[in-house]
Amino acid sequence: MPGYFPVTLNLNGRRCLVVGGGKVALRKVCALLQAGAEVEVVAPKFESGFDSPEAGGATLRKKSYEAEDLRGVFFVVAATDDPAVNEKISRDARKSGILVNVVDEPDISDVIVPSTLRRGDFTISVSTGGASPLLAGRVRRKMEASFSESYGGWVGLLGEIRARIRGRAIAEDKKRELLWAILDKRGLEIFCAEGRDAARAFLLKLIGGIFPPKSEK
């Protein structure tokens, strides 16, 4: 089994192809749409669910797969129940220099899709290198209780405060100290209990107290 380098792909606005019309393909379609991809789906038939709001942004083409379907595609997912078709998709994609994920077949994939917990921009992915997707899913479900939906908004606020810190005319070591300071767990507690504005005020007071800001015009 090949080794994998963990990365996060920016698929926003990129054309992606999913081949398959079953439940697995539907999950891949919804995940790609959530990432902002332009998704086209090719399959001789589609199960119920492809007409749901979650999959509504995808273009459905009721046909058998052909190599020409890869034209202009950045990333392709092969999710059919026919091993021969999946292998052909892999060969065609690699010949064209297109990233390919063949579901449950890491040996003929360039990309494997980890089990992922999303809270806005806060993302935790778990992978076993394709050896045991069920284990990866189990670990991800255990993490759901530890990281509530609030983490999405909290991470967004940290990004806002980080941008303010990076823009200040202070030494890099002091910026780094400030970046560590805003991770104070009290900020998250305030965010959950009192909301974003209260947490923002706490963080701004915190970093101002460590290094008083210069007067701004």
RAKAMO-V826699 format. One record per residue. N is the residue number from 1. PSI is psi in radians with two decimals (* if undefined). OMEGA is omega in radians with two decimals (* if undefined). NEAR is the number of other ideal C-beta (glycine too) atoms within 12 Angstrom. Layout:
N:PSI:OMEGA:NEAR ; N:PSI:OMEGA:NEAR
This chain:
1:2.36:-3.09:15 ; 2:2.74:3.00:15 ; 3:2.69:-3.09:10 ; 4:2.48:3.04:21 ; 5:2.01:-3.08:12 ; 6:2.21:3.11:17 ; 7:2.91:3.01:15 ; 8:2.07:-3.07:17 ; 9:2.38:3.00:24 ; 10:1.82:-3.12:13 ; 11:0.14:-3.09:28 ; 12:2.08:3.14:16 ; 13:0.00:-3.14:13 ; 14:2.56:-3.11:23 ; 15:2.16:3.13:25 ; 16:2.57:-3.13:42 ; 17:2.32:3.00:45 ; 18:2.21:3.11:47 ; 19:2.02:-3.11:47 ; 20:2.60:-3.10:37 ; 21:0.34:-3.12:34 ; 22:-2.95:-3.08:26 ; 23:-0.68:3.12:20 ; 24:-0.80:3.11:28 ; 25:-0.71:3.14:39 ; 26:-0.74:3.12:32 ; 27:-0.70:3.12:27 ; 28:-0.71:3.12:41 ; 29:-0.83:-3.12:41 ; 30:-0.70:3.13:27 ; 31:-0.72:3.13:32 ; 32:-0.71:3.10:38 ; 33:-0.69:3.11:29 ; 34:-0.53:3.12:22 ; 35:-0.01:3.10:27 ; 36:0.19:-3.12:17 ; 37:2.73:2.96:31 ; 38:1.97:-2.93:24 ; 39:2.28:3.02:38 ; 40:2.42:-3.11:33 ; 41:2.29:3.14:44 ; 42:2.23:3.09:37 ; 43:2.60:3.09:34 ; 44:-0.50:3.09:22 ; 45:2.75:-3.10:19 ; 46:2.34:3.06:27 ; 47:2.90:3.11:23 ; 48:2.53:-3.11:12 ; 49:-0.48:3.12:22 ; 50:-0.23:3.08:33 ; 51:0.19:-3.14:17 ; 52:2.81:3.11:18 ; 53:-0.62:-3.11:11 ; 54:-0.54:-3.12:19 ; 55:0.13:-3.01:29 ; 56:-0.35:-3.12:17 ; 57:-0.05:-3.11:23 ; 58:2.61:3.04:35 ; 59:2.12:-3.11:23 ; 60:2.30:3.09:28 ; 61:1.95:-3.07:23 ; 62:1.59:-3.09:15 ; 63:2.93:3.03:17 ; 64:2.65:-3.14:20 ; 65:2.45:3.01:37 ; 66:2.67:-3.12:17 ; 67:-0.54:-3.14:23 ; 68:-0.35:3.14:15 ; 69:-0.29:-3.11:30 ; 70:-0.12:-3.07:33 ; 71:2.15:3.10:16 ; 72:0.10:-3.09:16 ; 73:2.44:3.09:34 ; 74:-0.64:-3.04:30 ; 75:2.36:-3.12:36 ; 76:2.44:3.06:48 ; 77:2.15:3.08:48 ; 78:1.97:-3.07:47 ; 79:0.75:3.11:37 ; 80:2.96:3.08:33 ; 81:0.29:-3.14:21 ; 82:1.86:-3.11:22 ; 83:-0.62:-3.12:17 ; 84:-0.71:3.11:15 ; 85:-0.76:3.13:29 ; 86:-0.72:3.12:31 ; 87:-0.67:3.12:22 ; 88:-0.74:3.11:26 ; 89:-0.76:3.13:42 ; 90:-0.82:-3.14:34 ; 91:-0.81:-3.11:22 ; 92:-0.74:-3.11:28 ; 93:-0.81:-3.11:34 ; 94:-0.61:3.10:23 ; 95:-0.56:-3.10:13 ; 96:0.03:3.14:23 ; 97:0.51:-3.12:14 ; 98:2.33:3.10:30 ; 99:2.36:-3.08:29 ; 100:2.42:2.98:38 ; 101:2.07:3.04:38 ; 102:2.02:-3.03:38 ; 103:2.24:3.10:35 ; 104:0.31:3.11:25 ; 105:1.27:-3.08:28 ; 106:-0.49:-3.09:26 ; 107:-0.38:3.11:19 ; 108:0.40:3.11:28 ; 109:2.59:2.95:31 ; 110:-0.43:-3.07:30 ; 111:2.38:2.93:34 ; 112:2.53:-3.06:35 ; 113:2.03:-3.10:40 ; 114:2.89:2.99:30 ; 115:2.21:-2.91:28 ; 116:2.36:3.01:29 ; 117:2.16:-3.11:26 ; 118:2.32:3.00:24 ; 119:1.42:-3.03:22 ; 120:-2.21:3.12:20 ; 121:-0.08:3.10:18 ; 122:2.06:-3.04:25 ; 123:2.31:3.02:24 ; 124:2.17:-3.14:25 ; 125:2.44:-3.13:24 ; 126:2.25:-3.13:26 ; 127:2.54:3.01:27 ; 128:0.36:-3.12:21 ; 129:0.39:-3.14:20 ; 130:-0.06:-3.07:27 ; 131:-0.65:-3.12:16 ; 132:1.42:3.10:19 ; 133:-0.55:3.14:24 ; 134:-0.68:3.09:15 ; 135:-0.76:3.11:18 ; 136:-0.74:3.12:25 ; 137:-0.68:3.13:22 ; 138:-0.77:3.13:15 ; 139:-0.75:3.14:22 ; 140:-0.73:3.14:25 ; 141:-0.60:3.10:18 ; 142:-0.59:-3.12:16 ; 143:-0.37:-3.09:23 ; 144:-0.65:-3.12:20 ; 145:-0.46:-3.09:10 ; 146:-0.40:-3.07:15 ; 147:1.72:-3.08:24 ; 148:3.04:3.10:20 ; 149:-0.41:-3.12:17 ; 150:-0.42:-3.11:25 ; 151:-0.52:3.12:25 ; 152:-0.89:3.12:23 ; 153:-0.63:3.14:25 ; 154:-0.77:3.11:34 ; 155:-0.67:3.08:29 ; 156:-0.73:3.11:21 ; 157:-0.73:3.09:34 ; 158:-0.67:3.11:32 ; 159:-0.68:3.11:21 ; 160:-0.82:-3.12:22 ; 161:-0.63:3.10:34 ; 162:-0.74:-3.14:23 ; 163:-0.65:3.10:16 ; 164:-0.74:-3.13:25 ; 165:-0.80:-3.12:31 ; 166:-0.45:-3.12:19 ; 167:-0.04:-3.10:15 ; 168:2.57:-3.11:24 ; 169:1.21:3.11:13 ; 170:2.89:-3.10:21 ; 171:2.66:-3.09:12 ; 172:-0.63:3.14:13 ; 173:-0.57:3.09:11 ; 174:-0.63:3.06:20 ; 175:-0.74:-3.13:24 ; 176:-0.67:3.11:18 ; 177:-0.69:3.10:19 ; 178:-0.71:-3.14:33 ; 179:-0.63:3.06:27 ; 180:-0.65:-3.06:17 ; 181:-0.64:-3.08:27 ; 182:-0.10:3.06:37 ; 183:0.07:3.09:21 ; 184:2.20:-3.05:24 ; 185:-0.35:3.11:15 ; 186:-0.51:3.11:19 ; 187:-0.79:3.11:31 ; 188:-0.69:3.13:29 ; 189:-0.73:3.11:17 ; 190:-0.71:3.13:24 ; 191:-0.81:-3.10:32 ; 192:-0.63:-3.05:22 ; 193:-0.63:-2.99:14 ; 194:-0.22:3.08:17 ; 195:3.07:-3.02:17 ; 196:-0.75:-3.08:25 ; 197:-0.74:3.13:15 ; 198:-0.71:3.12:20 ; 199:-0.67:3.11:32 ; 200:-0.78:3.14:26 ; 201:-0.70:3.12:19 ; 202:-0.80:-3.09:29 ; 203:-0.71:3.13:34 ; 204:-0.68:3.07:24 ; 205:-0.68:-3.13:21 ; 206:-0.87:-3.10:27 ; 207:-0.50:3.07:32 ; 208:-0.55:-3.14:21 ; 209:-0.47:3.13:15 ; 210:-0.83:3.12:23 ; 211:1.69:-3.10:22 ; 212:2.24:-3.11:15 ; 213:2.63:3.05:19 ; 214:2.70:3.14:11 ; 215:2.40:-3.13:5 ; 216:2.44:3.10:10 ; 217:*:*:3
